[in-house]
Amino acid sequence: MSLELCGCGTALVTPFRKDGSVDEPALRRLVQFQLREGIDFLVPCGTTGEAPTLEHGEYLGVIRLVVQEAQGKVPIVAGVGGNNTRKICELAGEVEELGVQAILSVAPYYNKPTQEGLYQHFKAIAESTHLPVVLYNVPGRTSSNIEAATVGRLSQIPNIIAIKEASGNIVQQMEVLSAVKPGFRVLSGDDSYTFPLMALGGMGVICTSSNQIPGQMTKLTHLMLEGKIDEARELHFHLLPLMQANFIETNPIPVKAGLAMMGLIEEHYRLPMVPMKPENRAKLEKVMAAQGLLQPQKV
């Protein structure tokens, strides 16, 4: 496929109002903030976007709004995942009509399919759409690990172009890099693994922390792509405390709290997500203050 994802893509949060509705003006501001800071691509309606709690119309509405607000300036990779293969194939068709450039599809959760089941699941999704497909492996959430050999097989399907690899296992990530066909993109799914994975041959990250620091995370990936390892290492260690703080509780709780501290969104969640514990909020606020992120952001 012609789309070659690299650099930093933000796994966008979905802002809510106090009444629980989607805060569309805040989402527009967030997209404009991302664009102004030079983000490479945007990923709405993933885990960070609390996609499992969005009603069908809300889900399509969020993607439509992001596409409209981006105005073709960056690719939009929409989250289209789940554990009902037939339903996901149907949803991929709906999303294709909204003008996105690719879809991100998480490994099925709860079902715990075999490796052959995973292969057939993603093969069916790829065959259901003309869009490029990005696999998403995050066994810590799904209990379903896409092994390197399976990723290698899937990389042979023409419109499966990349994987968001969030196994947290650097050995598996190396095995994935060696198993896939040339040109297949391996992207980090863990913010703090961006530097080491790119040092091994990864091409970027689909990132939570870039909701708050899109410019700096984009710079980190671009330094790595340009082979400026020493500069990238220094920036990595500078940003690492924020990357870690954003996962002090379940994503996206901390990153939404952080964005609210920055004045970009109101801090509201949908159950089963709840606000941070006070002691963890204090830790996040301390890190953000050290990063100079508590001043209101221009959009």
VEXDO-191429 format. One record per residue: z, x, y of N, C-alpha, C in turn; residue in three letters. Coordinates in pm, whole numbers, padded with zeros to 5 digits, always signed. Each point is the difference from the previous one (the first is absolute). Example, Ala and Ser with C-alpha at 12.3 -4.5 7.8 and 13.67 -1.06 7.14 Angstrom:
2
+00780+01319-00569+00000-00089+00119+00000+00090+00120ALA-00072-00035+00105+00006+00082+00119+00073-00077+00109SER
***
This chain:
299
+00000+00085-00120+00000-00085+00120+00000+00088+00125MET-00046-00052+00110-00013+00079+00122+00133+00025+00070SER+00100-00086-00020+00128+00015+00066+00076+00117-00062LEU+00037+00097+00083+00075+00115-00048+00132+00008+00075GLU+00105-00058-00057+00129-00004+00067+00066+00136-00004LEU+00049+00043+00116+00079+00123+00006+00084-00005+00126CYS+00096+00091+00008+00090+00001+00114+00115-00096-00021GLY+00041-00067+00106+00118-00087-00004-00038-00146+00020CYS+00043-00084-00092-00013-00144+00015+00138-00062+00004GLY+00023-00089+00094+00130-00063+00014+00011-00126-00085THR+00103-00004-00085+00036-00122-00072+00076-00089+00098ALA-00072-00088+00066+00057-00076+00112+00111-00095-00043LEU+00105-00007+00082+00099-00105-00017-00061-00131+00047VAL+00060-00110-00042-00035-00132+00052+00115-00048+00088THR-00018-00002+00132+00108-00045+00088+00023-00151-00014PRO+00126-00040+00000+00036-00141-00004+00081-00037+00124PHE-00005-00127+00035+00087-00054+00104+00132-00044-00063ARG+00094-00037+00085+00131-00044-00047-00011-00121-00090LYS-00099-00088+00027-00017-00120-00082-00071+00028-00132ASP-00036+00126-00024-00064+00038-00126-00151+00002+00002GLY-00060-00046+00108-00146-00001+00008-00054+00139+00030SER-00127+00021-00030-00064+00128+00030-00014+00015+00151VAL+00045+00114+00051-00006+00028+00143-00135+00066+00031ASP-00100-00081+00028-00135+00053+00020-00011+00091+00122GLU+00060-00035+00115-00008+00093+00114+00060+00136-00032PRO+00111+00004-00073+00061+00128-00037-00091+00078-00094ALA-00066-00069-00092-00093+00067-00091-00117+00059+00077LEU-00051-00074+00098-00108+00054+00083+00046+00125+00075ARG+00122-00005+00055+00053+00118+00071+00011+00119-00095ARG+00044-00026-00122+00016+00108-00096-00135+00062-00036LEU-00102-00083-00018-00134+00052-00030-00050+00084+00117VAL+00020-00048+00123-00046+00076+00117+00074+00133+00012GLN+00129+00000-00031+00078+00124+00000-00058+00098-00101PHE-00035-00048-00118-00059+00085-00103-00133+00059+00047GLN-00083-00083+00057-00131+00047+00045+00014+00103+00112LEU+00089-00027+00094+00019+00093+00112+00048+00137-00048ARG+00077+00000-00108+00056+00124-00052-00095+00073-00096GLU-00116-00060-00026-00103+00071-00077+00009-00014-00150GLY+00056-00108-00049+00012-00020-00145-00139-00003-00064ILE-00009+00041-00126-00130+00007-00067-00042-00131-00063ASP+00094-00075-00056-00031-00133-00055+00129-00082-00009PHE-00013-00130-00021+00114-00091-00001+00003-00079-00131LEU+00122-00024-00048+00018-00068-00129+00097-00116+00018VAL-00050-00119+00032+00086-00117+00010+00026-00064-00136PRO+00112-00072-00007+00033-00085-00115+00023+00080-00129CYS+00068+00112+00014+00049+00071-00117+00148-00022-00016GLY+00066+00090-00071+00144-00010-00019+00073+00001+00134THR-00039+00094+00088+00065+00013+00130-00022-00124+00084THR-00108-00072-00025-00030-00122+00072+00064-00125-00058GLY+00092+00018-00096+00070-00113-00063-00098-00105-00053GLU-00110+00048-00055-00106-00090-00046+00048-00104-00102ALA+00093+00032-00092+00041-00102-00096+00065-00123+00063PRO+00046+00011+00125+00065-00115+00063-00094-00077+00093THR-00124+00045+00014-00095-00070+00086-00067-00114-00075LEU-00008-00115+00065-00078-00109-00054-00149+00038+00005GLU-00079-00068-00079-00141+00039-00012-00070+00000+00136HIS+00021-00104+00078-00064-00008+00131+00050+00108+00094GLY+00129+00031-00007+00056+00106+00083-00060+00136-00038GLU-00010+00022-00128-00055+00125-00052-00142+00022+00053TYR-00085-00100-00014-00136+00012+00051-00001+00014+00151LEU+00092-00070+00067+00007+00006+00145+00039+00138+00051GLY+00093+00066-00069+00040+00135+00039-00118+00096-00012VAL-00070-00006-00112-00115+00088-00019-00107-00028+00104ILE-00028-00128+00023-00102-00037+00099+00036+00054+00138ARG+00127-00013+00038+00044+00047+00132-00016+00152+00011LEU+00039+00074-00104-00011+00146+00005-00147+00042+00012VAL-00087-00066-00076-00144+00029+00009-00050-00025+00141VAL+00037-00114+00057-00046-00035+00133+00052+00098+00105GLN+00127+00035-00011+00061+00086+00101-00053+00143-00009GLU-00030+00045-00120-00052+00136-00018-00142+00015+00052ALA-00078-00110+00002-00136-00001+00056-00088+00110-00058GLN+00017+00028-00129-00086+00097-00066+00029+00145+00033GLY+00108+00027+00073+00030+00137+00041+00051+00085-00116LYS+00067-00064-00096+00049+00070-00119-00020-00092-00121VAL-00011+00057-00120-00010-00085-00119+00129-00079-00024PRO-00016-00120-00054+00113-00084-00040-00001-00011-00152ILE+00111+00039-00061+00015-00005-00145+00107-00105-00029VAL-00040-00115-00048+00093-00112-00018+00069+00007-00136ALA+00130-00025+00000+00074-00009-00124-00041-00123-00079GLY-00050+00020-00121-00041-00111-00087+00050+00035-00140VAL+00126-00030-00026+00057+00040-00128+00087-00108-00060GLY+00036+00019-00126+00085-00096-00067-00008+00018-00150GLY+00056-00095-00072+00003+00013-00146-00079-00109-00072ASN-00079-00076+00075-00088-00102-00058-00143+00043+00030ASN-00065+00062-00097-00130+00062+00024-00101-00100+00054THR-00006-00117-00059-00098-00100+00044+00023-00038+00146ARG+00127-00021+00036+00031-00037+00137-00036+00110+00098LYS+00025+00126-00038-00032+00112+00088-00151+00012+00019ILE-00075-00024-00104-00146+00004+00012-00049-00107+00098CYS+00058-00118-00005-00036-00106+00093+00038+00038+00143GLU+00119+00057+00015+00048+00039+00132-00086+00110+00060LEU-00046+00092-00083-00088+00107+00049-00125-00058+00063ALA-00053-00108-00059-00117-00065+00057+00028-00060+00136GLY+00117-00062+00015+00037-00057+00130+00015+00108+00106GLU+00067+00108-00036+00025+00108+00095-00130+00068+00041VAL-00093+00011-00093-00129+00062+00030-00069-00069+00117GLU+00019-00131+00011-00065-00077+00106+00064+00023+00137GLU+00117+00064+00004+00070+00021+00126-00045+00126+00073LEU-00084+00081-00065-00054+00117+00068+00078+00127-00019GLY+00084+00007-00105+00070+00125-00027-00096+00099-00065VAL+00041+00128+00001-00087+00104-00055+00037+00038-00143GLN+00119-00036-00046+00044+00032-00135+00123-00082-00032ALA+00041+00003-00127+00124-00065-00041+00088+00101-00071ILE+00131-00022+00013+00101+00080-00069+00068-00091-00102LEU-00002+00040-00127+00051-00089-00105+00107+00071-00082SER+00120-00056+00005+00114+00059-00068-00004-00029-00150VAL+00058+00090-00078+00009-00024-00144+00082-00126-00026ALA-00037-00077-00102+00073-00123-00029+00148+00028-00027PRO+00084-00082+00062+00144+00013-00018+00049-00105-00099TYR+00112+00025-00064+00069-00090-00093-00071-00013-00133TYR-00132-00018-00002-00074-00013-00126+00012+00126-00087ASN+00006+00119+00066+00004+00129-00069-00116+00016-00098LYS-00124-00003+00049-00116+00014-00088-00009+00141-00059PRO-00072+00011-00110-00031+00130-00056-00101+00071+00089THR-00030+00127-00032-00099+00073+00078-00138-00066-00011GLN-00032-00054-00118-00127-00070-00013+00001-00127+00082GLU+00115-00068+00005+00011-00119+00083-00018+00032+00147GLY+00058+00111+00044-00018+00042+00138-00146+00030+00030LEU-00064+00068-00092-00142+00032+00020-00082-00128+00012TYR+00020-00093-00090-00078-00124+00002+00031-00084+00123GLN+00126+00001+00044+00041-00073+00120-00077+00050+00122HIS+00003+00131+00023-00067+00054+00118-00152-00004-00013PHE-00050+00013-00121-00144-00013-00022-00047-00140+00039LYS+00078-00101-00038-00036-00138+00034+00002-00021+00151ALA+00100+00055+00066+00006-00013+00146-00120+00067+00065ILE-00032+00121-00044-00114+00072+00057-00130-00076-00019ALA-00014-00064-00115-00122-00075-00028-00008-00132+00077GLU+00114-00045+00054+00004-00128+00070-00038+00012+00148SER-00015+00123+00050-00021+00019+00144-00102+00111+00024THR-00066-00008+00115-00087+00107+00044+00077+00106+00078HIS+00127-00028+00030+00079+00092+00080+00047+00121-00080LEU+00019+00114+00065+00069+00111-00064+00143-00040-00034PRO+00050+00052-00110+00135-00031-00047+00084+00127-00001VAL+00121-00010+00057+00099+00107-00006+00110-00044-00095VAL+00024+00077-00104+00109-00028-00092+00133+00033+00068LEU+00106-00065-00046+00133+00028+00056+00099+00011-00115TYR+00050+00121-00020+00096+00026-00107+00138+00023+00058ASN+00092-00093-00024+00136+00013+00052+00098-00051-00106VAL+00018+00076-00108+00081-00047-00113+00144-00032+00035PRO+00053+00059+00108+00135-00033+00041+00016-00145+00039GLY-00108-00064+00040+00004-00143+00034-00057-00088-00110ARG-00096+00052-00076-00073-00086-00093+00041+00015-00146THR+00066+00113-00034+00027+00034-00141-00130+00012-00079SER-00107+00036+00070-00132+00009-00061-00068+00125+00054SER-00004+00105-00080-00052+00129+00045-00145+00019-00043ASN-00089+00022+00096-00140+00029-00033-00009+00149-00031ILE-00012+00034-00125+00001+00140-00040-00129+00070+00043GLU+00008+00133+00006-00112+00079+00052-00129-00024-00076ALA+00009-00010-00131-00121-00022-00080-00065-00133+00034ALA+00083-00101+00027-00053-00132+00036-00064+00005+00138THR+00062+00072+00094-00060+00016+00132-00135+00071-00012VAL-00005+00100-00090-00127+00070-00022-00109-00094-00048GLY+00033-00086-00094-00098-00099-00048-00042-00094+00113ARG+00098-00049+00075-00030-00095+00107-00084+00065+00111LEU+00017+00130+00020-00076+00068+00106-00149+00004-00030SER-00038-00030-00124-00142-00003-00037-00067-00131+00040GLN+00080-00101+00033-00056-00128+00044-00045+00017+00146ILE-00125-00028+00031-00056+00040+00130+00078-00044+00122PRO+00052-00122+00003+00066-00044+00123+00153+00016-00004ASN+00053+00069-00099+00140+00043+00006-00001+00141+00056ILE+00046+00015+00125-00027+00124+00075+00122+00086+00024ILE+00122-00054-00021+00119+00075+00038+00122-00058-00069ALA+00110+00073+00009+00128-00049-00047+00108+00035+00101ILE+00087-00094+00026+00125+00025+00072+00103+00034-00107LYS+00037+00128-00008+00082+00049-00110+00145+00013+00047GLU+00084-00088-00050+00141-00004+00040+00091+00004-00122ALA-00039+00080-00099+00084+00013-00119+00125+00081+00029SER-00004+00083+00104+00111+00090+00028+00009+00115-00098GLY-00105+00019-00078-00004+00103-00104-00112+00097+00034ASN+00037+00117+00052-00102+00093+00047-00087+00051-00114ILE+00056+00010-00121-00080+00043-00115-00106-00105-00031VAL+00039-00127+00001-00099-00105-00023-00107+00002+00108GLN+00040+00026+00122-00098+00004+00108-00100+00113-00020GLN+00048+00113-00049-00092+00110-00031-00095-00040-00113MET+00053-00070-00099-00083-00044-00111-00106-00100+00046GLU+00038-00087+00094-00097-00094+00056-00111+00075+00073VAL+00038+00096+00082-00099+00078+00075-00099+00069-00092LEU+00048+00045-00115-00091+00070-00092-00078-00095-00089SER+00042-00129-00007-00065-00095-00091-00114-00078+00064ALA+00002-00014+00132-00095-00090+00066-00132+00072+00027VAL-00104-00081+00020-00133+00057+00026-00005+00058+00140LYS-00092+00093+00027-00015+00056+00134-00026-00110+00104PRO+00065+00013+00113-00017-00097+00107+00099-00113-00002GLY+00071-00018-00112+00103-00104-00008+00120+00046+00081PHE+00054-00087+00087+00105+00039+00093+00138-00033-00057ARG+00085+00100+00000+00140-00019-00038+00082+00004+00129VAL+00066-00111+00031+00080-00015+00121+00146-00013-00037LEU+00087+00062+00075+00142-00014-00027+00046-00142+00033SER+00088-00052-00084+00064-00128+00028+00145+00017+00038GLY+00046+00125+00005+00135+00035+00044-00014+00086+00124ASP+00059-00042+00111-00016+00074+00125+00036+00147-00016ASP+00114+00027-00065+00050+00137-00009-00080+00087-00096SER-00088-00060-00080-00085+00076-00090-00136+00032+00062TYR-00023-00041+00123-00130+00021+00062-00039+00147+00003THR+00090+00085+00051-00031+00143+00010-00025+00063-00137PHE+00093-00014-00097-00026+00066-00129-00122-00054-00073PRO-00023-00132+00005-00114-00055-00071-00131+00047+00063LEU-00004+00005+00133-00123+00047+00065-00020+00150-00025MET+00108+00075-00014-00013+00142-00033-00064+00019-00136ALA+00016-00099-00088-00058+00006-00134-00142-00056-00007LEU-00045-00063+00109-00135-00055+00001-00009-00146+00038GLY+00115-00064+00028-00003-00137+00049-00066-00007+00137GLY-00045-00120+00037-00080-00014+00121+00070-00079+00111MET+00128-00033-00019+00069-00072+00105+00114-00082-00053GLY+00038-00103+00075+00116-00082-00032-00022-00142+00048VAL+00052-00095-00076+00019-00137+00049+00149-00011+00026ILE+00036-00014+00126+00130+00044+00051+00082-00115+00060CYS+00130+00005-00025+00095-00091+00064+00042+00052+00137THR+00037+00128+00007+00054+00057+00124-00100-00001+00114SER-00129-00007-00031-00100-00003+00107+00000-00132+00075SER+00075-00100-00046+00024-00115+00086+00066+00045+00130ASN+00096+00094-00011+00073+00050+00116-00068+00121+00064GLN-00057+00089-00083-00054+00127+00049-00144+00020-00049ILE-00090-00091+00033-00137+00013-00049-00068+00129+00044PRO+00023+00041+00124-00065+00120+00049+00045+00124-00074GLY+00129+00011-00025+00053+00120-00065-00036+00005-00148GLN+00003-00114-00068-00040+00001-00141-00149+00026-00014MET-00080-00051+00092-00143+00029-00002-00024+00148+00025THR+00074+00057+00094-00013+00143+00027+00035+00083-00123LYS+00107-00040-00071+00039+00072-00121-00115+00003-00101LEU-00060-00115-00025-00108-00005-00099-00122+00078+00047THR-00031-00006+00128-00117+00071+00051+00021+00152-00005HIS+00122+00045+00027+00029+00142-00014-00023+00046-00143LEU+00042-00082-00095-00020+00035-00140-00148+00000-00035MET-00074-00099+00047-00143-00005-00029-00075+00118+00061LEU+00053+00052+00110-00062+00115+00067+00050+00133-00054GLU+00091-00006-00098+00051+00124-00060+00103+00073+00084GLY+00059-00067+00099+00101+00062+00086+00138-00024-00061LYS+00025+00070-00108+00117-00027-00084+00131+00030+00073ILE+00007+00110+00071+00125+00037+00065+00040-00102+00106ASP-00096-00043+00081+00028-00103+00101+00040-00131-00065GLU-00069-00035-00108+00030-00125-00070+00140+00005-00062ALA+00036+00115-00057+00133+00013-00060+00110-00019+00104ARG-00020+00061+00115+00100-00014+00107+00013-00146+00043GLU-00111-00069+00015+00004-00141+00039+00061-00085-00111LEU-00032+00031-00125+00056-00072-00114+00153+00003+00004HIS+00057+00119+00018+00146+00011-00001+00062-00064+00125PHE-00074-00003+00109+00048-00069+00120+00008-00151-00023HIS-00098-00054-00070-00007-00145-00022+00077-00046-00122LEU+00036+00091-00088+00063-00036-00127+00125-00087+00017LEU+00091+00027+00095+00117-00087+00013-00035-00146+00024PRO-00105-00027+00077-00041-00139+00024-00061-00059-00127LEU-00084+00078-00069-00057-00048-00125+00111-00040-00097MET+00105+00079-00007+00110-00029-00091+00081-00121+00048GLN+00025-00007+00131+00078-00110+00054-00069-00134-00020ALA-00133+00000+00000-00074-00124-00018+00011-00056-00141ASN+00061+00076-00090+00019-00048-00137+00147+00004-00040PHE+00089+00001+00101+00143-00002-00027+00042-00134-00062ILE-00076-00104+00031+00008-00129-00068-00142-00040-00037GLU-00012-00111-00072-00130-00042-00050-00102-00019+00112THR-00116+00063-00014-00111-00021+00091-00043-00147-00006ASN-00023-00067+00115-00013+00052+00136+00122-00023+00089PRO+00118-00011-00056+00116-00030+00083+00019+00105+00109ILE+00009+00131-00034+00025+00098+00107-00113+00013+00101PRO-00124-00003-00046-00110+00020+00094-00010-00116+00098VAL+00030-00121-00043+00000-00112+00093+00115+00011+00100LYS+00115+00047-00049+00112+00024+00091-00039+00106+00103ALA-00068+00105-00045-00042+00105+00090-00100-00048+00103GLY-00095-00080-00042-00099-00055+00093+00067-00090+00104LEU+00103-00073-00042+00073-00084+00095+00074+00087+00102ALA+00056+00113-00046+00066+00094+00092-00099+00053+00102MET-00125+00012-00039-00104+00050+00089-00055-00108+00092MET+00040-00124-00021-00047-00110+00083-00136-00053-00037GLY-00047+00034-00121-00134-00043-00040-00001-00135-00071LEU+00108-00033-00070+00009-00128-00069+00144-00051+00011ILE+00021-00126-00034+00135-00052-00022+00037+00028-00145GLU+00128+00021-00024+00043+00036-00135+00035-00124-00081GLU-00101-00051-00071+00021-00116-00088-00068+00026-00133HIS+00061-00050-00106-00049+00018-00136-00009-00137-00068TYR-00068-00001-00112+00004-00118-00086+00075+00036-00128ARG+00087-00090-00041+00071+00023-00125-00100+00021-00113LEU+00029+00096-00090+00130+00062-00023+00031+00123+00083PRO-00081+00036+00099+00035+00110+00089+00105-00047+00100MET+00095+00086+00030+00107-00031+00096+00020+00120+00091VAL+00071-00017+00114+00021+00112+00092+00079+00115-00065PRO-00010+00116+00064+00066+00120-00050+00152-00010+00009MET+00067+00073-00088+00143+00018+00013+00029+00078+00129LYS+00109-00033+00069+00029+00068+00127+00004+00152-00009PRO+00057+00052-00109+00011+00146-00012-00137+00065-00017GLU-00092-00069-00068-00135+00053-00015-00081-00015+00128ASN+00023-00107+00072-00066-00018+00130+00038+00114+00094ARG+00128+00036-00002+00046+00109+00086-00069+00131-00036ALA-00019+00025-00129-00069+00121-00044-00146+00000+00046LYS-00067-00114-00014-00139-00011+00044-00011+00020+00150LEU+00090-00062+00075-00005+00011+00146+00021+00144+00045GLU+00088+00071-00068+00025+00141+00033-00126+00084-00021LYS-00068-00024-00113-00123+00074-00029-00107-00033+00102VAL-00014-00129+00032-00103-00039+00097+00029+00055+00139MET+00126+00006+00037+00035+00059+00129-00038+00147+00003ALA+00025+00071-00110-00035+00141-00007-00151+00022+00008ALA-00077-00101-00046-00146+00008+00005-00056-00050+00134GLN+00088-00046+00089-00044-00049+00129-00073-00134-00008GLY+00041-00085-00095-00073-00124-00026+00069-00125+00054LEU+00110+00016+00074+00072-00119+00044-00044-00051+00136LEU-00093+00072+00064-00055-00051+00126-00105-00107-00030GLN-00012-00102+00084-00106-00100-00020-00136+00065-00007PRO-00083-00046-00095-00132+00059-00023-00107-00076+00079GLN-00095+00074+00054-00113-00061+00069-00100-00051-00101LYS-00059-00118+00024-00104-00054-00088-00119-00041+00084VAL
***
